[in-house]
Structure formats: C-alpha cells, structure tokens
Amino acid sequence: MLVKVAPDVLMQELEEEVVLLDMKGGRYFGMDEVGTSVWKSLSEDGDVEAAIRAVESEYDADAATIRQDVTELVQALLDAELVLPADASA
C-alpha cells in the first residue's frame, strides 16, 4: 500500500519524537520514537512495506508484531486523514 502525507499536515521534530498538526482540523498528534520512524519512512516514499522493513531493522521485536503495529498506526493515520491513499487527489 502506498500513502501520501495530507497537504494540510505540518510536522515538527522534537528530539526523537514528532508532533503533527492537522491545519484543517486544528488537532495536534504526538508520535513516539517508533511512530516517528514510521512517519519519516512514510514521508519519504509513502510505502507502508518500506516503513515496516525500516522498523524491523531498527527495533528488536517480533516481525509479526511489528507488521501488525505499523499497519494499525497507518490505519489510524488514514482515519485521522493525516495520510491519504497515494491515488487520492489532494
């Protein structure tokens, strides 16, 4: 699956975490260290599989757990409209 960052989302990195601001909805979202890794990977190329591989290479955890957690995070980002399906118009 490919996604893209929504056009109304601003990102600010604070130490090892990221804060996202949804300008359209006026909501803030905080990402922990792992979420930050996923966000950075998605911001670069939008490839969810690449984000999963990036987390697998950075963290010592079960591959199935990582896949499930990243997939759930991506779904939450889609639900909050912070990312959009790559084929969606902006």
C-alpha positions as CSV (number, residue, x, y, z in Angstrom):
1,M,0.0,0.0,0.0
2,L,1.2,3.5,-0.8
3,V,0.1,6.6,1.1
4,K,1.0,10.3,1.0
5,V,1.1,12.9,3.7
6,A,-2.1,15.0,3.6
7,P,-1.4,18.6,2.3
8,D,-2.7,20.3,5.5
9,V,-0.4,18.4,7.8
10,L,2.7,20.1,9.3
11,M,5.4,18.2,11.2
12,Q,7.8,19.3,13.9
13,E,10.5,17.1,15.2
14,L,11.3,17.4,18.9
15,E,14.3,15.3,20.0
16,E,13.4,11.8,19.0
17,E,9.6,12.4,18.6
18,V,7.4,14.1,16.1
19,V,4.4,16.4,16.6
20,L,1.9,16.6,13.7
21,L,-0.5,19.5,13.3
22,D,-3.6,19.0,11.2
23,M,-4.1,22.5,10.0
24,K,-7.6,21.6,8.5
25,G,-8.9,20.2,11.8
26,G,-6.7,22.2,14.2
27,R,-5.6,19.0,16.0
28,Y,-2.2,18.0,17.3
29,F,-0.9,14.4,17.3
30,G,2.2,13.2,19.0
31,M,4.3,10.3,17.8
32,D,6.7,8.3,20.0
33,E,10.1,7.1,18.8
34,V,8.7,4.1,16.8
35,G,5.8,6.2,15.4
36,T,8.4,8.8,14.3
37,S,10.3,6.1,12.4
38,V,7.2,5.1,10.6
39,W,6.2,8.7,9.9
40,K,9.6,9.6,8.5
41,S,9.6,6.5,6.2
42,L,6.0,7.3,5.0
43,S,7.0,10.9,4.4
44,E,9.9,9.8,2.2
45,D,8.2,7.4,-0.2
46,G,4.8,6.5,1.2
47,D,5.5,2.8,1.0
48,V,4.0,1.0,4.0
49,E,6.0,-2.1,3.4
50,A,9.2,0.0,3.4
51,A,8.1,1.5,6.7
52,I,7.6,-2.0,8.2
53,R,11.1,-3.0,7.0
54,A,12.6,0.2,8.5
55,V,11.1,-0.6,11.9
56,E,12.2,-4.2,11.7
57,S,15.7,-3.1,11.0
58,E,15.7,-0.6,13.9
59,Y,14.0,-2.5,16.7
60,D,14.4,-5.9,18.1
61,A,10.8,-7.2,18.1
62,D,8.8,-10.0,16.5
63,A,8.2,-9.3,12.8
64,A,4.5,-10.2,13.0
65,T,4.1,-7.8,15.9
66,I,5.9,-5.0,14.0
67,R,3.8,-5.6,10.9
68,Q,0.5,-5.5,13.0
69,D,1.6,-2.4,14.9
70,V,2.7,-0.5,11.8
71,T,-0.4,-1.5,9.9
72,E,-2.6,-0.3,12.8
73,L,-0.7,3.0,13.0
74,V,-1.1,3.6,9.3
75,Q,-4.8,2.9,9.6
76,A,-5.1,5.4,12.4
77,L,-3.2,8.0,10.3
78,L,-5.6,7.3,7.4
79,D,-8.7,7.5,9.8
80,A,-7.4,10.9,11.1
81,E,-6.7,12.0,7.5
82,L,-3.0,12.7,8.3
83,V,-2.1,10.5,5.4
84,L,-4.2,9.7,2.3
85,P,-4.1,6.8,-0.1
86,A,-1.5,7.7,-2.7
87,D,-4.0,7.5,-5.5
88,A,-6.3,10.1,-3.8
89,S,-6.5,13.6,-5.1
90,A,-5.1,16.2,-2.7
